[in-house]
Amino acid sequence: MRPVVCNGERLGLRDVTEADVPALHAVYGDPTATQHLPFQPRSLDEVARLVEEAVEASAAEPRLLYVLAVVDRGRCDVVGVARLRVEADNPHSAEIGFGLHPHQWGRGIGTDLVRLLLSFGFEHLGLHRIWGARSPANLPAQLAMLTAGMVEEGRIRHHLRTPDGWRDSIVHSALEDEWSRR
Ligand SMILES: CC(C)(COP(=O)(O)OP(=O)(O)OC[C@H]1O[C@@H](n2cnc3c(N)ncnc32)[C@H](O)[C@@H]1OP(=O)(O)O)[C@@H](O)C(=O)NCCC(=O)NCCS
């Protein structure tokens, strides 16, 4: 496995390790951070299992799943988590997901993170299409993806079943040629 190292100005992405479990739990276990995500806040054990699975998946050939720690390069600590899953049947295309600890919100880091994920997918992995699905109510995710250059493609009706019932998703995407033109 070739470890992921992808750096932007403020943020870096690298493969998660067992040592990242508490930092990832600070995002996936937080009710505010998971408010628009399709799962309930995760326990520490659940996050530990996710990290274990991510480490296992990182050794797969071809590699389809990237679960990455988002590192603040100035402070050298983990401020969030990002996922990129290459579609097995359409390996030119991948879905992204991302989350930051609430203490980090509102200072442009989310937008930087989406840009860094696009750069990773297009420039390091050679993908052609990258997409992400968000809750219709998730305004910060909408703005971060739009500002980073991911256009809104449309609405998937009843995409997910949540404890509150069926939830639509809004899909955003970016294409490699759009990215290289920017
Ligand atoms: C989505 C997320 C990563 C955005 O992170 P962030 O660091 O706050 O993002 P930014 O500071 O770059 O802000 C992005 C835009 O949202 C706006 N914004 C941020 N918080 C906001 C809020 N609470 N209400 C309204 N707008 C908000 C910002 O002003 C900015 O808009 P602009 O580009 O017009 O200036 C963060 O909210 C998060 O981790 N949420 C939980 C997980 C999640 O929902 N992930 C997305 C799944 S699709």
The ligand as a Gaussian input file, in Angstrom:
#p B3LYP/6-31G(d) Opt

LIG

0 1
 C      -19.705000      21.051000       6.266000
 C      -18.527000      21.520000       7.100000
 C      -17.306000      20.660000       6.805000
 C      -18.235000      22.981000       6.731000
 O      -17.104000      23.366000       7.480000
 P      -16.728000      24.906000       7.770000
 O      -15.299000      24.916000       8.163000
 O      -17.691000      25.539000       8.672000
 O      -16.876000      25.498000       6.295000
 P      -16.459000      26.946000       5.839000
 O      -15.985000      27.784000       6.984000
 O      -15.546000      26.777000       4.672000
 O      -17.854000      27.533000       5.379000
 C      -18.492000      27.136000       4.198000
 C      -19.621000      28.120000       3.940000
 O      -20.693000      27.871000       4.866000
 C      -20.994000      29.044000       5.606000
 N      -21.343000      28.590000       6.934000
 C      -20.541000      27.959000       7.825000
 N      -21.253000      27.656000       8.933000
 C      -22.519000      28.123000       8.706000
 C      -23.726000      28.109000       9.464000
 N      -23.775000      27.550000      10.678000
 N      -24.836000      28.661000       8.933000
 C      -24.805000      29.212000       7.700000
 N      -23.698000      29.248000       6.925000
 C      -22.572000      28.709000       7.433000
 C      -19.728000      29.871000       5.542000
 O      -19.987000      31.251000       5.698000
 C      -19.235000      29.577000       4.151000
 O      -19.974000      30.294000       3.193000
 P      -19.270000      31.237000       2.107000
 O      -18.444000      30.313000       1.245000
 O      -20.387000      31.866000       1.388000
 O      -18.416000      32.178000       2.919000
 C      -18.861000      21.474000       8.622000
 O      -20.026000      22.225000       8.844000
 C      -19.037000      20.071000       9.163000
 O      -18.064000      19.385000       9.463000
 N      -20.319000      19.638000       9.319000
 C      -20.616000      18.334000       9.882000
 C      -20.398000      17.193000       8.914000
 C      -21.101000      17.449000       7.607000
 O      -22.236000      17.921000       7.551000
 N      -20.421000      17.084000       6.512000
 C      -20.888000      17.266000       5.152000
 C      -21.537000      16.045000       4.670000
 S      -22.091000      16.283000       2.987000

